Every structure is written in C-alpha cells, then in structure tokens.
C-alpha cells in the first residue's frame, strides 16, 4: 500500500475525500491529514508519504509554496493538486513542480480515480526501476568483492573506502543448509546472527561461485558470531526444525586488515570442504576445530593397500573375539587416520567400502559353515556413497559388525555396561553422548540408557560428568593450566557449564579447589 497525505483547510473536504473512493482497492492507505500548508510541509519532510493531495489555498502557507519548498528539499513523492480555482496560471505553476494531476473542486469521482490510478502506476514503475537498479548495483558489487575474495582481484586494485572496508577487523563465513534433505536454505545467516547492517557497516552478503558468503566487518559483527558459536556448540544441540538447526557455517579466521580478507575466505572454504569429517550435530566449524595442516609425513607414507590390510586383520580379530571395546577403539583410530589420508571424499568412501568387503570375504572363509546375514553388497555401497559424513559410515559399519557377531555366536550381554564404562573412561574428552555411542554397542540409546541406569545406579550423563570432573581435579592439581583449557581437555566446550558442573560435584569452584588442595 502506498501512503497518502490529505491536506485541505476544510474538514468537510478532507472527510469527503476519504469517503469518496475505496482507497485500499486502489492501492493506497491514508497516512495523515493536514489543515494548513505548514502542517503539510512538515508532514512531507518528516513522513515522506508516497502521494500528497493538497489544496492550493490554505492558511499559514499556500499549497503551491509548500510544494515548492518540499521539492527544493528533495521530496520525490507524487502530488495531486486540489483547487476551487480553474485559473490556468495555477495549473501551469503546479505542473512546473511535477504534479501528477490538477483537480478542481468539487472533485469528480471518476477524475479522482483516474488521477489515483495514474499516480499508482507511476509509483509502481519507479519502484520497478529502482529495484532493477539496486539489483544491478548489488550484483556488480558482489562480483567485485567475489573476485577479491578469490584472489582474482588484488588489494591494490580495490578501493577499500568505496567498498566500505575500513573497519578494525574482518571475518569470512560460508554457509549452506544443514540437512541435505532440505531443498533450500530455510533461514538467512544474517538473520541468525541478529546483526543490524547499519548502512553496510557490519556485513556484506554475497555469492561466491556456488557458495553463500557473509563478510563480517568490525568487532560488533565478530562478537555476534561468537555468541552464535556458543549457542551452536552448547551442551544441547539445536532443537530439530529450529532456525539454528537449518544452517551449517564454515568460518575463516578473524583478520585485522582488508588485505587479509582473501586469507580468511580461503580458510572458510578449506574447512567447508572438510565437512565430511564433522561430528554428529555439528553446525559450525571454526579455524581451531580442524588442524590447519594435515600430517604431511603420514600422508607421504600412506599406502591404500597396506591401510586396508592392517584394518581388515585388526577388525576381523576383534569380531572373532567379540571385543566391542577394541572394535570401537579401532574404528575411532580408523576415523582419525582417514583425516590425514591423501584422499578426497569419494576415494575415502571407496576405501571404506573395500575395507568392509575385505572383512566380509575373510569372515565368509572363517565361518563357512555358519549362515551370516550379510547386507547385500549393493546396499552397503549405496549407503556408503550416499552418506554425507564419515561418522555416518562408521556407525553403519559398526551396526553391520553387531549383526555379524550375533550370527557367529555372540549372545552374552552381561558385560555390555562394562564395555560402555571402559569406553567412557578412554573417550571422556571427546564429544560423546548416549545417542552417538549406543550404535557402537549395537543398541538404541533409550534401551542402553535404561540398562546403564539399572546397573550403575545413575544415568549416563551423570556418570560421564563424574568421570570428567574426577579427571579435571587431577589436572587442576598437577599444574597451572587455565581453567578454560582444562574444561576443553575433559570434554566441556563451554567453560561456564564446566564451572556449574564442577561446583555441583565438589562444592567448590575450580579455582577454590586448586587453592584449597595446593595450599596456594
């Protein structure tokens, strides 16, 4: 709806103009009224309505004088002049000020309707042209910035002031939808950051090739990202279907000068390419989350055939001895070593498929007299190649191993909780939850939680916290590491949450505990 000011010194005229036509049907809404020229001029300056209907003769300031003053000060809205005088001089003067129509009183309904239609059509066309120009300029700006980020345009070729790159720090983010099942992004990253882009001072949104990017500008925007990071990496993952659950973000480093912005972009792109290695429920990668360089020596000595042979032997032995602990540890080591392997994602998927098929082949020979319900090879291949994450493949293989152990004679479940406890004791520092370790032991999380609670007398999370706190106490007393580092070492990403848990279990803060037990 376009906003309209009606200015006439006679109330009966103003009321009649509001009632004579269906303003909403014509695309307008009454935004205000003025009873003299001074009020009309003030409204035009302060409210900038899209259309002004104004009488030529009014108290305090003539309508034509108000129009002249408004135009000289930049008012660009449409104007329809009303007058009880049919003098050509008035009409000619009004036309010189760019009015849309000149109507004489009493106003004819058809004449008013035609004038309003004309004004609306002119406003529509101006908006289309403005939007087209804005889109063209934005695309041109995006193109230049995109070339700068990707190194096609040097810093010397870019005017930093013209592109508003004069802040104290910068950071490049790349983002895409979190769920590969969704057809398109449900939420915009800028909306999730909740940063008001004050005249382009805080961020730039742009497309770089196939990627959606945001260039954060200034410490205010960078701080907003830190707040978002803390929400995304809290103890509880984002609620399924929520805005935070809809997006995946890869972050470059914070840099201090505009010349370094391409470096931040390169880091964000490199980390996005490593999304395959992300943990379950991970929605954001910061520079510290993935090593900047892979183990060059390990990559140099990597042999695909030897790698497959070694893990085939180890896992076949683990399966024969029904050793869930060793299977879990071996798969975890496999997952870690695959990060350093000089392979792309598809090559790693092929390697894992070949590893599984090698294990299957050996087991068929070893247990040729027993019917093992192996999953069809094509189904295994399809599942591995359709997986977006390495952890999904590892969990799938673990589930296959559980089926195999059950088929070749493993039936005792008495030691399962001992296995879980052993796993916690050796992996408490990692991001473990009941949901992501239950499949490693062949159970769903609900059932495993029940039998864990029954045997241990406490739930899984309580036990995990107790293990982490005990280890943190040892570290606190063994050195002078900062508390936030100790929190990370025992599996807490949020140091405030660590403080809460520590005090709950010990009655003291970490600093108080260290002082009381070290005597310092």
C-alpha positions as CSV (number, residue, x, y, z in Angstrom):
1,X,0.0,0.0,0.0
2,X,1.2,3.5,-0.8
3,X,0.9,6.1,1.9
4,X,-1.2,9.3,1.3
5,X,-1.4,12.7,3.0
6,X,-4.6,14.7,2.5
7,X,-4.1,18.4,3.0
8,X,-7.1,20.8,3.0
9,X,-8.1,23.5,5.4
10,X,-11.8,22.4,5.4
11,X,-12.5,19.3,7.5
12,X,-15.6,18.5,5.4
13,X,-13.4,18.3,2.3
14,X,-10.9,16.0,4.0
15,X,-13.7,13.7,5.2
16,X,-15.3,13.7,1.8
17,X,-12.0,12.8,0.0
18,X,-11.5,9.9,2.4
19,X,-15.1,8.6,1.7
20,X,-15.5,9.3,-2.0
21,X,-13.3,6.4,-3.2
22,X,-12.1,2.9,-1.9
23,X,-8.5,3.9,-1.2
24,X,-7.4,0.4,-0.3
25,X,-8.8,-1.1,-3.5
26,X,-6.8,1.5,-5.5
27,X,-3.6,0.6,-3.6
28,X,-3.5,3.4,-1.1
29,X,-3.9,4.0,2.6
30,X,-4.4,7.3,4.4
31,X,-1.3,8.1,6.4
32,X,-2.2,11.5,7.7
33,X,-4.1,14.8,7.3
34,X,-3.1,18.5,7.4
35,X,-5.3,21.5,7.8
36,X,-2.8,24.1,6.7
37,X,0.2,24.4,4.4
38,X,2.8,24.5,7.2
39,X,1.4,21.2,8.6
40,X,1.5,19.7,5.1
41,X,5.1,20.7,4.6
42,X,6.2,19.4,7.9
43,X,4.5,16.0,7.2
44,X,6.2,15.7,3.8
45,X,9.6,16.4,5.4
46,X,9.2,14.0,8.3
47,X,7.0,11.2,6.9
48,X,7.8,11.3,3.2
49,X,4.4,10.0,2.0
50,X,4.2,8.4,-1.4
51,X,1.3,10.7,-2.5
52,X,0.1,14.1,-1.4
53,X,-3.3,15.6,-2.2
54,X,-3.1,19.3,-1.4
55,X,-5.3,22.3,-1.7
56,X,-3.6,25.3,-3.4
57,X,-5.1,27.9,-1.0
58,X,-4.6,27.2,2.7
59,X,-3.7,29.2,5.9
60,X,-0.1,29.8,7.1
61,X,1.4,28.6,3.9
62,X,-0.1,28.3,0.4
63,X,-0.3,24.8,-1.1
64,X,2.0,25.8,-4.0
65,X,4.5,27.3,-1.6
66,X,4.5,24.1,0.4
67,X,5.0,22.1,-2.8
68,X,7.9,24.4,-4.0
69,X,9.7,24.1,-0.6
70,X,9.2,20.3,-0.4
71,X,10.5,19.8,-3.9
72,X,13.6,22.0,-3.3
73,X,14.4,19.9,-0.2
74,X,14.2,16.7,-2.1
75,X,10.6,15.4,-1.7
76,X,10.1,13.0,-4.5
77,X,6.5,11.7,-3.9
78,X,3.6,12.2,-6.2
79,X,1.3,15.2,-5.8
80,X,-2.3,15.8,-6.8
81,X,-3.3,19.5,-6.6
82,X,-6.8,20.5,-5.5
83,X,-8.3,23.9,-6.1
84,X,-11.5,25.7,-6.3
85,X,-10.0,27.9,-9.0
86,X,-9.8,26.9,-12.6
87,X,-7.2,29.6,-13.4
88,X,-4.7,28.3,-15.9
89,X,-1.8,30.1,-14.1
90,X,-2.3,27.9,-11.0
91,X,-2.4,24.8,-13.1
92,X,0.8,25.8,-15.0
93,X,2.7,26.6,-11.8
94,X,1.7,23.3,-10.3
95,X,2.8,21.4,-13.5
96,X,6.2,23.1,-13.2
97,X,6.6,21.4,-9.8
98,X,6.0,18.0,-11.3
99,X,2.4,17.3,-10.0
100,X,0.6,14.2,-11.3
101,X,-2.8,15.8,-11.7
102,X,-4.7,19.1,-11.1
103,X,-8.3,18.6,-9.9
104,X,-10.9,21.3,-9.4
105,X,-13.4,21.3,-6.6
106,X,-15.9,19.8,-6.2
107,X,-13.8,16.7,-7.1
108,X,-15.4,14.3,-9.6
109,X,-15.2,10.7,-8.6
110,X,-14.0,9.5,-12.0
111,X,-11.4,12.3,-12.3
112,X,-10.0,11.4,-8.8
113,X,-10.0,7.7,-9.6
114,X,-8.1,8.3,-12.8
115,X,-5.6,10.6,-11.1
116,X,-5.0,8.0,-8.3
117,X,-4.6,5.2,-10.9
118,X,-2.1,7.3,-12.8
119,X,-0.1,8.1,-9.5
120,X,-0.1,4.4,-8.6
121,X,1.2,3.3,-12.0
122,X,3.9,5.9,-11.8
123,X,4.9,4.8,-8.3
124,X,4.9,1.1,-9.4
125,X,7.1,1.9,-12.4
126,X,9.6,3.9,-10.3
127,X,9.8,1.1,-7.8
128,X,10.5,-1.4,-10.6
129,X,13.2,0.7,-12.0
130,X,14.7,1.3,-8.5
131,X,14.7,-2.4,-7.7
132,X,16.3,-3.2,-11.1
133,X,19.0,-0.6,-10.5
134,X,19.6,-1.8,-6.9
135,X,19.8,-5.4,-8.1
136,X,22.3,-4.5,-10.8
137,X,24.4,-2.4,-8.5
138,X,24.4,-5.2,-5.8
139,X,25.4,-7.8,-8.3
140,X,28.2,-5.6,-9.6
141,X,29.4,-5.0,-6.1
142,X,29.1,-8.8,-5.3
143,X,31.1,-9.6,-8.4
144,X,33.9,-7.3,-7.5
145,X,34.1,-8.5,-3.9
146,X,33.9,-12.1,-5.0
147,X,36.9,-11.6,-7.3
148,X,38.8,-10.0,-4.4
149,X,38.0,-12.9,-2.0
150,X,39.1,-15.5,-4.6
151,X,42.3,-13.7,-5.5
152,X,41.3,-12.7,-9.0
153,X,41.4,-9.0,-8.0
154,X,44.4,-7.8,-5.9
155,X,44.1,-5.5,-2.9
156,X,45.8,-2.8,-4.9
157,X,43.0,-2.8,-7.4
158,X,40.2,-2.4,-4.8
159,X,39.3,0.9,-3.3
160,X,38.7,-0.1,0.3
161,X,36.8,3.1,1.2
162,X,34.5,2.8,-1.7
163,X,33.6,-0.7,-0.7
164,X,33.3,0.3,3.0
165,X,36.2,-1.9,4.1
166,X,37.7,0.4,6.7
167,X,36.7,-1.4,10.0
168,X,39.2,-2.8,12.5
169,X,38.7,-6.5,11.8
170,X,37.0,-8.8,9.3
171,X,35.9,-12.5,9.0
172,X,34.5,-14.5,6.1
173,X,31.8,-17.1,6.7
174,X,30.4,-19.6,4.2
175,X,27.1,-21.2,4.9
176,X,24.8,-23.8,3.4
177,X,21.8,-25.8,4.6
178,X,22.5,-28.2,7.4
179,X,20.2,-31.0,6.3
180,X,20.9,-32.4,2.8
181,X,17.3,-33.5,2.7
182,X,16.0,-29.9,2.5
183,X,15.7,-28.3,-0.9
184,X,16.8,-24.8,0.0
185,X,18.0,-22.7,2.9
186,X,15.2,-22.0,5.3
187,X,16.9,-19.2,7.2
188,X,19.4,-16.5,6.3
189,X,22.7,-16.4,8.3
190,X,22.4,-12.6,8.8
191,X,19.1,-13.2,10.5
192,X,20.5,-15.8,12.8
193,X,23.4,-13.5,13.7
194,X,20.9,-10.8,14.5
195,X,23.3,-8.1,13.3
196,X,21.6,-4.9,12.1
197,X,23.5,-3.9,9.0
198,X,24.0,-0.2,9.7
199,X,24.5,1.3,6.2
200,X,26.6,-1.7,5.2
201,X,28.9,-1.2,8.2
202,X,28.5,-4.7,9.7
203,X,28.5,-7.2,7.0
204,X,28.3,-7.9,3.2
205,X,26.1,-10.8,1.9
206,X,27.4,-12.2,-1.4
207,X,27.5,-15.3,-3.6
208,X,31.0,-16.5,-4.5
209,X,30.7,-19.2,-7.1
210,X,28.3,-21.8,-5.7
211,X,28.7,-20.6,-2.2
212,X,26.7,-18.3,0.0
213,X,29.1,-16.0,1.9
214,X,29.0,-13.3,4.6
215,X,31.8,-10.9,5.2
216,X,31.7,-9.7,8.8
217,X,33.1,-6.2,9.2
218,X,34.1,-4.8,12.6
219,X,34.3,-6.2,16.2
220,X,30.5,-5.8,16.7
221,X,29.7,-8.3,14.0
222,X,32.5,-10.7,15.0
223,X,31.2,-10.7,18.6
224,X,27.8,-11.6,17.3
225,X,29.3,-14.6,15.6
226,X,31.0,-15.7,18.9
227,X,27.6,-15.6,20.6
228,X,26.1,-17.7,17.8
229,X,29.0,-20.2,18.1
230,X,28.4,-20.6,21.8
231,X,24.7,-21.4,21.1
232,X,25.5,-23.9,18.4
233,X,28.2,-25.7,20.5
234,X,26.4,-25.8,23.8
235,X,25.7,-29.0,25.7
236,X,22.4,-29.5,23.8
237,X,22.4,-29.4,20.0
238,X,19.9,-27.1,18.3
239,X,16.3,-28.3,18.5
240,X,15.3,-30.2,15.4
241,X,13.5,-28.0,12.9
242,X,14.5,-24.7,14.7
243,X,16.3,-21.9,12.8
244,X,19.7,-22.9,14.3
245,X,19.2,-26.4,13.1
246,X,18.7,-25.3,9.5
247,X,22.2,-24.0,8.7
248,X,25.8,-25.1,8.6
249,X,28.6,-22.4,8.8
250,X,32.2,-22.6,8.0
251,X,34.3,-19.7,9.4
252,X,37.7,-18.3,8.4
253,X,40.0,-16.6,10.9
254,X,39.4,-13.0,12.1
255,X,41.9,-10.8,10.3
256,X,42.9,-7.2,11.1
257,X,43.2,-5.7,7.7
258,X,41.2,-5.7,4.5
259,X,44.3,-7.1,2.6
260,X,44.0,-10.3,4.6
261,X,40.3,-10.9,3.8
262,X,41.1,-13.4,1.0
263,X,43.1,-15.5,3.5
264,X,40.0,-15.7,5.8
265,X,37.9,-16.8,2.8
266,X,40.4,-19.5,1.8
267,X,40.3,-20.9,5.4
268,X,36.5,-20.9,5.4
269,X,36.4,-22.7,2.0
270,X,39.0,-25.3,3.1
271,X,37.0,-26.1,6.2
272,X,33.8,-26.3,4.3
273,X,35.5,-28.9,2.1
274,X,36.2,-30.9,5.2
275,X,32.6,-31.0,6.4
276,X,32.7,-34.8,5.7
277,X,34.7,-35.1,8.9
278,X,32.4,-33.2,11.2
279,X,30.8,-34.7,14.3
280,X,27.1,-35.5,14.6
281,X,25.0,-32.4,15.3
282,X,27.9,-30.1,14.4
283,X,26.6,-26.9,12.8
284,X,29.7,-24.7,12.7
285,X,33.4,-25.1,12.0
286,X,35.8,-22.5,13.4
287,X,39.5,-22.3,12.5
288,X,40.5,-24.1,15.7
289,X,38.2,-27.1,15.1
290,X,40.2,-28.6,12.2
291,X,44.0,-28.6,12.1
292,X,45.3,-26.1,9.5
293,X,47.7,-28.7,8.0
294,X,47.3,-32.5,7.7
295,X,50.2,-34.7,8.8
296,X,52.4,-34.4,5.8
297,X,54.7,-37.3,6.8
298,X,51.7,-39.6,7.4
299,X,50.3,-38.6,4.0
300,X,53.6,-39.2,2.2
301,X,53.9,-42.8,3.6
302,X,50.2,-43.6,3.1
303,X,49.6,-46.9,1.2
304,X,46.0,-47.7,0.4
305,X,46.5,-51.5,0.2
306,X,48.5,-51.7,3.4
307,X,46.0,-49.5,5.2
308,X,43.1,-51.8,4.2
309,X,45.0,-54.9,5.0
310,X,46.0,-53.7,8.5
311,X,42.5,-52.7,9.5
312,X,41.0,-55.8,7.9
313,X,43.2,-58.0,10.1
314,X,42.5,-56.0,13.3
315,X,38.8,-55.8,12.9
316,X,38.4,-59.5,11.9
317,X,40.3,-60.4,15.1
318,X,38.1,-58.1,17.1
319,X,34.9,-59.6,15.6
320,X,36.1,-63.1,16.3
321,X,36.7,-62.3,20.0
322,X,33.5,-60.3,20.3
323,X,35.6,-57.4,21.7
324,X,33.4,-54.4,21.4
325,X,35.9,-52.2,23.1
326,X,38.6,-52.9,20.6
327,X,36.2,-52.6,17.7
328,X,35.1,-49.1,18.9
329,X,38.8,-48.1,19.5
330,X,39.8,-49.4,16.1
331,X,37.0,-47.6,14.3
332,X,37.9,-44.4,16.1
333,X,41.5,-44.8,15.1
334,X,40.5,-45.5,11.6
335,X,38.3,-42.4,11.5
336,X,41.3,-40.3,12.8
337,X,43.8,-41.7,10.3
338,X,41.4,-41.1,7.4
339,X,41.6,-37.4,8.1
340,X,45.3,-37.4,7.3
341,X,45.0,-39.7,4.3
342,X,45.8,-38.0,1.0
343,X,42.4,-38.9,-0.5
344,X,39.4,-36.9,-1.5
345,X,35.9,-37.8,-0.1
346,X,34.9,-40.2,-2.9
347,X,38.3,-42.0,-2.6
348,X,37.7,-42.4,1.2
349,X,34.3,-43.8,0.6
350,X,35.6,-46.3,-1.9
351,X,38.4,-47.3,0.6
352,X,35.8,-47.9,3.4
353,X,33.7,-50.0,1.0
354,X,36.7,-52.1,0.0
355,X,37.6,-52.5,3.7
356,X,34.1,-53.8,4.5
357,X,34.1,-56.2,1.6
358,X,37.6,-57.5,2.6
359,X,36.4,-58.2,6.1
360,X,33.3,-59.9,4.7
361,X,35.4,-62.1,2.5
362,X,37.6,-63.2,5.3
363,X,34.6,-63.9,7.6
364,X,32.9,-66.0,4.9
365,X,36.0,-68.2,4.8
366,X,36.4,-68.4,8.6
367,X,32.8,-69.1,9.2
368,X,31.9,-71.0,6.1
369,X,29.6,-73.4,8.0
370,X,27.5,-70.6,9.5
371,X,24.9,-68.6,7.7
372,X,25.9,-64.9,8.3
373,X,23.2,-62.4,7.2
374,X,25.5,-60.1,5.4
375,X,23.8,-57.0,4.0
376,X,23.8,-57.1,0.2
377,X,27.0,-55.5,-1.3
378,X,25.0,-53.1,-3.5
379,X,23.1,-51.9,-0.5
380,X,26.3,-51.4,1.5
381,X,27.8,-49.5,-1.4
382,X,24.7,-47.3,-1.8
383,X,24.6,-46.5,1.9
384,X,28.3,-45.5,2.0
385,X,28.2,-43.4,-1.1
386,X,25.0,-41.6,-0.1
387,X,26.4,-40.7,3.3
388,X,27.4,-37.1,3.8
389,X,29.6,-37.7,6.9
390,X,32.3,-40.0,7.9
391,X,30.7,-40.7,11.3
392,X,27.6,-42.0,9.5
393,X,29.6,-44.6,7.6
394,X,31.5,-45.6,10.8
395,X,28.2,-46.1,12.6
396,X,26.8,-48.1,9.7
397,X,29.8,-50.4,9.6
398,X,29.5,-50.8,13.4
399,X,25.9,-51.9,13.1
400,X,26.9,-54.4,10.5
401,X,29.6,-55.8,12.8
402,X,26.9,-56.2,15.6
403,X,24.8,-58.3,13.2
404,X,27.8,-60.4,12.3
405,X,28.8,-61.1,16.0
406,X,25.2,-62.1,16.8
407,X,25.2,-64.5,13.9
408,X,28.5,-66.2,14.6
409,X,27.6,-67.0,18.2
410,X,27.9,-63.9,20.4
411,X,24.9,-63.9,22.8
412,X,26.1,-62.8,26.2
413,X,25.1,-59.2,27.0
414,X,26.2,-59.3,30.7
415,X,29.4,-57.3,30.0
416,X,27.9,-54.6,27.8
417,X,27.8,-51.9,30.5
418,X,31.4,-52.7,31.4
419,X,32.2,-52.1,27.8
420,X,30.4,-48.8,27.9
421,X,32.2,-47.7,31.1
422,X,35.5,-48.7,29.6
423,X,34.7,-46.6,26.5
424,X,33.7,-43.6,28.6
425,X,36.9,-43.8,30.7
426,X,39.0,-43.6,27.5
427,X,36.9,-41.1,25.5
428,X,35.5,-38.7,28.1
429,X,37.4,-35.8,26.5
430,X,35.6,-36.2,23.2
431,X,32.0,-35.1,22.3
432,X,30.3,-38.4,23.4
433,X,26.6,-38.7,24.1
434,X,24.4,-41.7,24.7
435,X,22.9,-41.2,21.3
436,X,26.2,-41.3,19.4
437,X,27.8,-44.2,21.2
438,X,24.8,-46.5,21.5
439,X,25.1,-47.8,17.9
440,X,28.8,-48.7,18.6
441,X,27.5,-51.2,21.0
442,X,24.5,-52.4,19.0
443,X,21.8,-50.8,21.0
444,X,19.4,-47.9,20.6
445,X,20.1,-45.1,23.0
446,X,16.8,-45.5,25.0
447,X,17.4,-49.2,25.9
448,X,21.1,-48.7,26.6
449,X,20.2,-45.8,28.9
450,X,17.8,-48.0,30.9
451,X,20.2,-50.9,31.4
452,X,23.1,-48.5,32.2
453,X,21.0,-46.8,34.9
454,X,19.9,-50.1,36.3
455,X,23.5,-51.4,36.7
456,X,25.3,-48.2,37.6
457,X,22.6,-46.6,39.8
458,X,22.9,-43.4,37.9
459,X,22.1,-42.2,34.4
460,X,24.6,-42.0,31.6
461,X,25.2,-38.2,31.7
462,X,25.6,-38.2,35.5
463,X,28.3,-40.9,35.2
464,X,30.0,-39.1,32.3
465,X,30.1,-35.8,34.3
466,X,31.5,-37.6,37.3
467,X,34.3,-39.1,35.2
468,X,35.1,-35.7,33.6
469,X,35.1,-33.9,37.0
470,X,37.5,-36.5,38.5
471,X,39.9,-36.1,35.7
472,X,39.6,-32.3,35.8
473,X,40.5,-32.4,39.6
474,X,43.7,-34.4,38.7
475,X,44.7,-31.8,36.1
476,X,43.9,-28.9,38.4
477,X,46.3,-30.2,41.0
478,X,49.0,-31.3,38.6
479,X,49.8,-27.9,37.1
480,X,48.8,-24.3,36.5
481,X,46.7,-24.7,33.3
482,X,44.0,-22.2,32.8
483,X,40.5,-23.4,33.8
484,X,39.0,-23.0,30.3
485,X,41.8,-25.2,28.8
486,X,41.1,-27.8,31.5
487,X,37.4,-27.7,30.6
488,X,38.2,-28.4,27.0
489,X,40.6,-31.2,28.0
490,X,37.9,-33.1,29.8
491,X,35.1,-32.6,27.2
492,X,33.4,-29.4,28.1
493,X,33.3,-26.8,25.3
494,X,31.6,-24.2,27.5
495,X,33.7,-23.1,30.4
496,X,30.7,-21.7,32.3
497,X,28.9,-25.0,32.1
498,X,32.1,-26.7,33.4
499,X,32.1,-24.3,36.4
500,X,28.5,-25.2,37.2
501,X,29.2,-29.0,37.0
502,X,32.4,-28.8,39.0
503,X,30.8,-26.9,41.9
504,X,27.8,-29.3,41.8
505,X,30.2,-32.3,42.4
506,X,32.8,-30.7,44.7
507,X,31.0,-27.8,46.3
508,X,33.9,-25.5,45.2
509,X,34.8,-23.6,42.1
510,X,37.8,-24.9,40.1
511,X,39.9,-22.0,41.4
512,X,38.8,-22.6,45.0
513,X,39.5,-26.4,44.7
514,X,43.0,-25.8,43.4
515,X,43.8,-23.2,46.1
516,X,42.4,-25.4,48.9
517,X,44.2,-28.6,47.9
518,X,47.5,-27.0,46.7
519,X,47.6,-24.5,49.6
520,X,48.1,-21.6,47.2
